[in-house]
Every structure is written in structure tokens, then in C-alpha cells.
Amino acid sequence: MHDIKAIRDDQAAWVAALSRRPAYRTEAAAVAADLLAKDKALRDLLTELQAKQARRNEASKAIGKAKAQKDEAQAQALMAEVAHLKDEIQAGEDEERKLQAALKNALAALPNLPLPEEQVPYGEDEEHNVPVEARAFKNPNKLPAEAVNQPKEHFELGEALGMMDFERAAKVSGARFVYLTRSLARMERALAAFMLDLHTDHFGYTEVVPPLMGRDDAFFGTGQLPKFEEDLFQTQTREDFMRLVAEAGRLQQVSGSDVPIPISIDPSQFRRWLIPTAEVPLTNYVREEILDEAQLPFRVTAHTPCFRAEAGAAGKDTRGMIRMHQFSKVELVSITTPEQSAAEHERMTDCAQEVLKRLGLTHRVVTLCTGDMGFSAQKTYDIEVWLPGQNRFREISSCSNCGDFQARRMNARYRPKDAKATRYVHTLNGSGLAVGRTLVAILENYQNADGSITVPEVLRPYMGGLQRIEAK
């Protein structure tokens, strides 16, 4: 969420920053002008209302004086003026709510401002992302997959093992779902446990089991709503709906009227959204709270299923586990002070990379350009793992610094040491990692010529000592 005061104070700087988002390159100035016009209309109205409220108070006091002086004509005139002012103020307050909503909605639809060019490159799409050479990692040991003349893709391997079934899943749930069985099911569980142990024991994150559904306000806080509603799955809770119906019946009974009492039912009161990532419940853990600076950085992690409609992914990755409606992920979230957030972003990316390093998976890190960066981010690193079956790098983690963008939407603040005034926290999130895609990477990188899969050494304790996955 943007601060209208910041736009008002330095319109040129804000326009320059927003114009680095390709979608707003030629529109930023007009967007700012529209926001400031809405802001001015609201502030002018507030000034007018304050003047009318002051005059109403003054006239109300004068009524008593006029009556004391037995000036009934003056008293009646003042009473008429007060009644007129009351109507005008009420109408003005209605207009104030409309203007406030219009300004809030306009601000809420705008993405975060990217950091300056030296930190985040300008670009239209993923072709303009910039590799971070210092973060690239290649396994120094020769992987089994390198001995395979024609490496297979993960779904070919999984189906041949008899442990990955898309056809049965489609009968139950439709496309983009999968059954994993036996050793692959265990590997999915093992990977999640390994990641959580690493992040909690080695990197000091606190493990959380969060809710898997959330209200509108929570999804607004992290930026999924209102812009990305079509990418989400929603549910409606019958319990809450029936509570509203019961309340309407109670009101009618109390009134003793035979005429039904109309009630306005807001769907958001009984609607819940399935999380597309644990970023939503983990980040919202501090919503509408004021933390002490001593509590920061606040680091949490969770392993959850994630649900995405993939509305814009028609025709993409239709085979295999790369783009699913339901998948598993270990999420990392940090809440920090503004001064800590840049260093915390580097640290979080290190944590995610360490998972791949210990698994011996070749990968690279890229800085996303302004056209490929997410809605709430001001800077993002993508970690891309090498998939020999596809002969390309594929994203396995995104680590983003959102600055105070989400904090403003959630009203999450902290009180600096020895200070009375509060400040907005900075929020960061990253995948540590996407569990399904990590399983994909292991299948393709550790495949053997006979179709079996070597289990990475670091995972063997989590797999009951199993060293190789074979068809049975």
C-alpha cells in the first residue's frame, strides 16, 4: 500500500519509481495526478466539514443565549440553521466515506515501487533478469544423471517407477493434481522434514503450523486481493452464513413485525480463501500489532499445502508436477526493521540456497527485473535449479523484500528503542523450498540409466536409510 503523503510530498520521485514498472512506464504521471486529485477532493471536503461542524457548535451555543434573552425569532433561526447544517454534515460524511474508499481502492491496486536501478534492473519480462554470478552453485561431484545419455523428465521417471499417477488424480480432482505413492510419497515427506530441520535448527527460524484458509483482510494485507482473486480458490462457510440468517430471524422476532427485516449480507463475512502460500498466514501473524524493536527480526517457517488456480497458466507445463493446483512448500517469513531488511533479504536467500547445496543440486540465482517482479515486492531473487530432463533452469524459490508495502496494508508496526512514535515494519518472504519442485529436481538429477533414482545422502536418514528408489 502506498503512502499518499509521500506522493504529495515528492510527486516526481514517486512517478519516476512507478514508471520503472513496465505496465506503468507511460501511465505513472497520470496515475499520480489522479491520486492527488482524489486526495485533494477528500482534504477539501474535510476542511469544509470541519468548518460546518464548528459553525454548528457555535450556533448550538447561541440558541441557549437567544432563549435566555427571550429572542425567540433568533432562536428559531439558529435552530433551523443547525438542522440544515446537520443534514449537510451527514451528506458530507457520506461523501467522505465514498472519497476515502475511492482513494484507498486506487492506492491498493498499485504494485510496490522497485528499488533503484543499481539494485533492481529495468526489464519487460524474464528475459531481462540478471544472473548473480557470485551465488551460482554447481555440484563439484559427478551426479548420476550426467552418466545418462538422454536424461528423462521427472514424470517419465515417476510413472515408470509406478509411484506417480496423474491419471487417477485427474479422475478424482481434475487436471494438475497427482498421486505420489511409496518411496516418492516418503521422499516428499522427507524433504519437508529436512528443510524444516535445517531452517529451525541451523538458521533459527521458529516453526509454525498456520491456518490454511484466511479472510479477505488477510489476503488484502499480503497483496493477493483484490488484484489476484482469479488465481485463488475460495470456500464459503455455512456456519457463518447460517449465523447471519439466524440474526435476521432474531431481529424480526424482537420487532414483533410480520414484515421480514431486510439485512445486508456481506459475502466476505462467511467467505474463506485457501492459501496460495504460507506467506499469507505467516506474514499476517503480526497484523494490527505493535512490536518492540527487541523482537525483530522475527523469523518463522512453515510447511503447508498450497492451492493456486493457475488462471494465467493455460497450456503451460501441462505435464508433470511443475505447475500444480495443489503443491507442498516450506515458507520463510521475516519481519524486520527498515535498517535490517536488505541484509535479511541476503540471509534469507542464503538459507534457501543452503537446502539445494546440501542436496547437491546445481542452481543459479537471478535478480528479477521490474517486469517480472511480483506485485508486493521491491526486490526479488529467484533461485533456479538445473533440470537435465528439460535441459534448462527452472524456478524453485523466490525470495522477496517487500519493504513496508505489506505492513501498511496490515497496519503492522514496531516501536523503536527509546522512541515514542511507531514505524511500519518491513516484511520478507521466500520459498525454502517448493517441496514438489525439489522432488522433481532430485528425480531428474539423480536418475540412473536403469530408471532408478539415487537418494541424496543427506536425505537417507529421513528415508529410513534407503539409498536407491527402484520399481517393484
N, C-alpha and C positions, 0 to 999 in steps of 0.2 A: 504494500500500500504506500502511496506517495504522500508526502507532507505538502499540503497546499501552500503553507507558509514558505517552504523552501523554493517553490516555483515562483511565488510572489516576490521573494527577496532577490532571486537571481534567475530570471527567466531565460536569459541567454545561455547560461551554463546548463540548465536543465534541458533545454531544447537540443543543445549540442550532444548531450549524453543520450537522450532518447533517439536521436537521429542515427545513432550507431546501430540501432536495431534495424535491419533492412526493411522490415514492414513499415517503419515509421520514418524512413530516410527523407522523404519529401513531405511527410504529414506532420512532423513533430511541432513545427511552429504553429500550425492551425490547431493542433490538439491543445497546446499550451494556451493559445488565445481563447479557445472555447472554455477551458477550465477556469481561467482567470475571469472570464465574463460571468460564468456561473457563480464564482466566488464573490465577485463584486455585487451581483444582484442579491446574494444572500446577506452580505455585510451591510448593504444599503437598507435592506428590509429590516435587519436587526436594529440599525440605528433609528429607523422610523418607528419601530415598535417600542424601543426604549423611550423615545420622545413622547409617544402616545401614553405609555404606562405612567410616565412622570406627570403628564398633564392630568390623567385620570386620578392619580393620587392627590394632586393639588386641588382638583375640582371637588373631590370627595370631602376633603377637609373644609373647603369653602362652603359646602352645603350646610354644615353644622353652624358655621358663623352666620350665614344668611338667616337660618331658622332662629338663631339666638337674637338676631336683630329684627325678627318678625318681618323679614323681607321675603314673603312667600313667592313673589314673581321671580326673584333672583334664584331662590332655592329650586323652583321648578325648572328654570332654565339650566341650572347646573346639573340637576338630576337627569334631564334629557341629554345633556352633553355627555355625562358619564355613561348612560345607557348606550349612546351612539358609539362612544369610544370602546366600550366593552365588545360591541359587535365587530368593530373594525379590528380590534386586537385579536379576537378569536379567529376572524378571517385571515388576519396576518400570520397567526401562529400555524394555521393550516397550510398557508403558502410557504411558511418557513420549513415545515416538515417536507414538503414537496421539493423545495430547492436543496435542502440538505441531502435528501435521497438521490436527487439528480447528480449532485456533485460527488457523493460517495460512490455511486454506481459508475460514474465516468472515471474516477480515480482507480476503482477496483478492477476495471477492465484492462488497465495498462500494465505491461510487464515491468520487471525490475530494470534499473539502469545498469548497464555493464560497466565494469571498471575501465579505467583509461586504456588507450591503445597499447601501451607498453606492457600491459598485463593481460588484456583480452583482445585478440586480433579481430578486425572487422572482416566479415565474410557472409556470403549468401546462404551457404549450406555446408555439409560435412566435408566437401572437397577443400574447404578453406581452413579446416582445423590444423593446428600446428603441433607436430610431434615434440615432446620434451625429451631430447636425446639423453639427458643425464638420468632419466628414470627408466629407460629401456632395460629389459632383462631377457637374457637368453640362457636357457639351461646349459651349463657347461658340460653336462654328461649327455652322452648319446641316448636319445629316447628310443624305445622300441619302434615307434611309428616311423622313424627315419629308415628302418630296415624294410618297411613295407613299400613295394614298388608303386602300387596305386592305393593310397590310403582311402578308406571308406568313410562316408559320413556317419554321424552318430546313430541315426535312425536305422541305417542298414545294419550296423553292428548290433544295436539293441534288439531289433526284430529277429536277426539271425540267432541271437542268444536265447530268444524266446522269453525275454524279460521286459519288453517294451511293446505295448499293444495300443495302437491308435484306433484300430477298427472297433474293438469292443467299447472303448471310451466314447467313440462317436455315437454308438447305439444308445448310450446312457445320457450323454451330455451334449453331443454335437461336435462340431469341428474344434480344433485347438485344445483338446484335452487328451490325457494319456493315462494308461495304467502302467506303473512300474511294479515289477514283482521280484521276489527272491533277492539275489545279490545286488541288483540295481536299486531296489527299494531300500535295502540296507545301506547302500552307498549314499543315497540321498540323505538318510538319517545320520550317517557317519559324518558327512561333510558339514551338516549344520552343527553337530556337536563339536567337531574340530574347530570350526570358525568361532563359535561362542566361547569355547575354552581359551582360544588364542586371544580374543578381544577382551575377555574379562580377566584372565589370569596374567597375561603379559602386558596388555595395554591399559588396564584399569577401567574399562567400561563396566557399568552396572547392568546386569541382565534384567530384563523386564518381560513379563507376559502381558501384552496390552490387549485392549478390546479390538475386535476385528471389524467392527462397524462404528460409524460415527454420525453425528448430526450435521446439519448444514453448516452451522457456525464453525465447527472444527475443520471441515473441508474448505471453507472460505479462508480460514486462518492460514493454511499452508498453500493456498493458491489454486487448488483443484476446482473450486467453484468461485464464480459462476461460469468461467470460460470453458472448462473442460468437462462439462456434465455428460456429454455423449460418450466419453471414454470410461465412465463409471457404471457399475452395477448398483441398483438401489433396491431396497426392500421396504415394505410398509408393515408396521407392527399393528396387528389387530387390537392388541391390548390398549394402546394409546387411543386408537380410533374409537373404540367402544367406550372409553372413559369420557371422551368428548360428547358422545351421544347420550350417555347417562347424565352428564351435567346439563344438557339441554332439557332432558326429561325432568330433572330436579327443579330447574328454574320454572318450568311450566307448572309443576305441581305446587310450588310455593306461591306462584302468582294466582292460582285458582282460576286461570283462564282456560276456556275451551279452545282458544286460538293458539296454534303452535307458535312458540317463540323462536324466531329465526336466530341462528348462530352462524358466525363466520368461521368455517373450518379451514385452518392453515395446514396444507399437506405437510409442511416441514415439521409440524409438531409430532407427527407419527411416522415420519419417513427416516430411514437409516440408509447410509451408503456403505457398501463393502470397501474396505481399504485397498487402494491400488499399490500401497507400500506402507510399511510400518512408520514411515516418516510422519504420517498424519497423526496417529495417536501418541507417538513419542515426542514430537515437537509440541503438540498441544498439551502435554503434561504440565507445562508452565503457563498456559494461557490465563490471562486475567490475574496474574500473580506478580508480586514484587519480591524479588530475590535479594539476598545480601550478596555483596561482591565476593565475600569469602566462599560462597557456594559455587563460584564459577572458576574454571569451566565445569559444566555439568555434562557428563558423558553417559549415554545409555545405549544399549543394544538389544535387539530382539530378533528372534526367528519366527516368522509368520508366513502363512499362505498369503498370497496377493492376488487380487482379482482385477482384470482390465478388459474392457470391451474391445480394445484394439480397433476402434471405429475407423481410424485412418489407415489401417494396415491391410486392406483388401488386396489379395494377390501377393502379399509379401510373406516369405517364409512359411508357405502353406504346409510344408512337410517338416516333421521333426518338432523339437522342443524349444526352438529359438524364440518363438513368439506365441505364447500361450494365453488363454483366458484365465487360467489358474496356474500359479507357479509359486515356488518357495524362495524366500530371500532372508538373509541376515542383514539387518539395517543398522547403521551407525548414525547417531544424532548427537550433536554437541551444542550446548548453549553457552555463549561466552560474552565477554565484554567486547566493545568495538576494537580495543587495542590488541586483544588476543586472537581475533578471528582469522587473520591472514596466516599466522603461524599454526593455528589449529587446523586450517584447511590443508596445509602441507602435511601435518601429522596424521590427519585422517586418511589422506591418500597413501601415506606410508603404511598405515595399518591394513588397508585393503590390499595393497601390493604384497605385503608380507604373506598373506594367505597363498597367493599364486607362487611366490618364491619357494615356500615350504613344500608346495605340491610339485615343484619343478616344472611349471608351465611357462613357456616363453610368452612374453607380453610386452606391450608398449603403452605409454601414456601420451595423450594428446590434450592440448588446451583447446576447448571448443571455441569456435568463432561466434560472433554475436548473432549470426543467423541460425546457429544450431543449438544455442544455449536454451535451457528451459525457462519457463515463464517467471519463476520466482528467483532465479539465480542471478548473481552479479559476476560470478566466475565459476567455471566448471572444468574439472579434469575428467576425461573419460579414460578408463583402463580397458584396453582391448587385448584379448587373448588370441593366440595363434591357433587356428583350426586347420590342420593339414587336410582333412576331408573336403573342406571348402576352399582350401588354398588361399586363405585370407584371414585378416584380423577381424574379430567381432567384439562388440562392446560386452563387457562383463560387469562393469561397475561405473557409476557416475558419482563423483564427489563434488558437492556444490557448496559455495559460500553464498548465503542469501542476504548478508548484511542485516539491516533492521527491517527489511521488507515484510517478512512474515510476522515479526514481532509487533509491528504496527497493526496488522490485521487481527492479531490475537490479543493485543494490549498486554504484552509480556515485557516487564521492566525489571530493573535492578537498582539498588541504592548503593552508589559508590561509597567507599570507606570515608568516614568523616565528612559526608555531604548530606544535605537535606533533600535536595532535588533528585528525582529519579531519572534514569535514562533507559532507552529501549535496549534490550539485549540484541546480540547477533545470533543467528541460527545457522547451523550447517547440517547437512545430511549426506550420506553416501551408502552405497551397497558394499557390504563387507563379507560375502559377495552374494550375487544371484546364484542360488544353490543349483538350480536346474542347469543353468549355462555352465557352471563349473563341472557338473557331471558330464555334460556334453564335451567339454574340453578334455576331460580325462579319457573318455572313450576314444576320442579321435587321436590324442597324443600318445596314449599308452596301448594302442591296438597292436596286436601281433599278426603275423602272416596267416596264422590258422584261425583268426577271428576271435581269439581270446583277448582278454584285457588284463594287463598287469596292474595290480593295485599299488598306487604310490606308497612308498614306505611309511610316510607319516600318517597314513590313514589305516594301516594294518591293525594297530591296537583297537581302533573303533570298529573294525570288521571281523573281530574275533580271530585275528591272526591270518585271515585269508590273504594269499599272495597273488592269486590269479582267478579271474572270473571266466568260467567256461560254460558252454552249452551242456545241458544234461538231458 
